[in-house]
Amino acid sequence: MKRLTGWDAFLLYSEAPNVHMHTLKIAIVDISATGDRTFGVDEFRQVIHSRLHKLEPLRYQLVDIPFKFHHPMWREHVEVDLNYHVRPWSLPAPGGRRELDDAIAEIAGTPLDRSRPLWEMYYVEGLEGGRIAVVNKIHHALADGVAAANLLARGMDLQAAPDAEDRVYETDPAPTRSTLVRTAFRDHFRSMARVPSTVAYTVAGINRVRRSTRKLAPDLTRPFTPPPSFMNHVLTPERRFATASLSLADVKETKAQLGVSINDLVLALSAGALRKLSLHYDGHADSPLLASVPVSFDFSSERISGNYFTGVMMPLPIHLEDPLQRVQQAHDDAILAKESNHLIGPELVSRWSNYMPPAGMEALFRRLSKFEGQNKILNLNISNVPGPTERGRVGGALVTELYSVGPITAASGVNITVWSYVDQLNISVLTDHDSVDDAHEVTSAMVQELIEIRRAAGLSEELTTVENALAQVG
C-alpha cells in the first residue's frame, strides 16, 4: 500500500461525469510481417500477462479512505482480470485513420471503473495493411507523460525491467478499515511535519522572484484572464479524436532554420491552427489564447508511475497574422514562462497539493464541470513529450506509429498532445462533442501551418511522406 501524492489525487478529484481524467496511448502494430495469422485478442492477453511483472502500475487498485479525510491509497498487487481489461474492437471498412480515430473517440468518452485497476486496453482489428491498434486507456493519476513513456517503453521491450522467474502474481490482502484510518492519521502527521519545508520552498521562490532582474511572465502572474473562445464551455461527456503524423526530419529542419526548439514549433503550429479555427468559429482572433503546458521536474528513465510536473501557463499568439512572427513570439513567450516557473519553483503547486481536502476538492470540481460561464483559468492544454527513439515490438510485431493524448479539463474542450517516435512527430487532438465539428479540423490545420511556416522560412513546402504511417485524413 502507498499513498497517492496530492498531485496524483488532484487528478482524481478533478474528474466529473463530463470530465474524464484518463490519458490514451495508441500503438499501431504491423502483425503481417510475423506470418502468424492466428494472433488475436486471446494471444494478446497472453503477451500482456507475460509482461505484468514489469508493468507494475497495471496492478494498482484505488482504495478510498473512510470519511475522505486523507488522499486515497494504491493497493499495489491485486488480481487483474485480463478478460475485462483487454478488450476486442473491430473497425468498419476501409479501416483507415478516420475509422480508427472515431473508435478511439468512443473509447475516450467513457470513464474508468474505479473499483478495478484504472486502465483498459483495446485490441483493435480491421486496420488496413494487416495492422492492428493497441489503445491503452490509463488514468492520469497513475502516470504523467514521462512515466507513461517509460511504461510504454517497458511494454515494448525498449527499456530494461525486473526479471520474473515465474509468472505467478501474488495478491496483496485488502486493507481493513482500521488500517486505512490508522495509516491516514500517521501520514497526516508526516505531512504536517513537512509544512515548514514547504513554506521554506515557497519563501525561497518568492525571494528568487524579488532578486531577479527578469520580470515574471505576465500570463503566469495573471492566469485568470483567458479570452472567451469556441472551445470554452460546459463539456459534453462524448469525445472527438484525431491524429496526424509529421516527419520529424521536416520538423527538425524547420526549427533549425528558425533557431527555435521543437517545443516552440509545436506551440506555433497550435497557435496557427487555432487562429484559423477561431476565425471560423468565433469570427475573430484578436487576443492570445492561454494554454497550460505541462513541464516535468522528474525525467528519471526508471519512473513508471506518479505525476511530477507543473502546468505552466503560456500565451498562444493567435492574434498575429504572420506565421514567422507567431513562431518567434511563441519562442519568446515559452522562454519567459519557463524562467518564471523556475524562479517561483517548479514543485510549488505539487507540494501544496498534498494539503488539499479530498471532499472539498471533489465538490469544487463537480461544480466547475457544470459552470456555464467562461473558463477563468485557461483555454486549452497542450503537451509535447519526447517518445521512444527506437522502434518497439509487441508480441514480436513491429510498432509502426505511437500516439498519446491527455484529458480535456473542465470548460476547456481541446487538448493537443504531440509525441515523437523514432522519425515521426505524431499529433493527437481530443475535444468534446461541441467544441468543433470534426477534430481533424485541428490536425489538418496544424499540418497546413507547418507548410506555411516552411514556405515563409524559404524551405520546401513539400512535406516528407512518413513511411509506414496510416494515410492522412484529407
Buried (B, 14 or more C-beta within 10 A) or exposed (E): EEBBBBBBBBBBBBBBEBBBBBBBBBBBBBBBEBEEEEBBBEEBBBBBBEBBBBBBBBBBBBBBBEEBEBBBBBBBBBEBEBEEBBBEBEBEEEBBBBBBBBBBBEBBBBBBEBEBBBBBBBBBBBBBEEBBBBBBBBBBBBBBBBBBBBBBBBBBBBBEBEEEEEEEBEEEEEBEEEBBBEBBEEBBEEBEEEEEEBEEBBEEBEEEBEEEEEEBBBBBEEBEEBBEBBBBBBBBBBBBBBBBBBBBEBBBBBBEEBEBBBBBBBBBBBBBBBBBBBEBBBEEBEBBBBBBBBBBBBEEEEBBBBBBBBBBBBBBBBBBEEBBBBBBBBBBBBBBBBBBBBBBBBBBBBBBBBEBBBEEBBEBBBEBBBEEEEBEBBBBBBBBBBBBEEBBBBBBBBBBBBBBBBBBBBBBBBBBBBBBBBBBBBBBBBBBBBBBEBBBBBBBBBBBBBBBBBEBBEBEEEBBEBEBBBBBBE
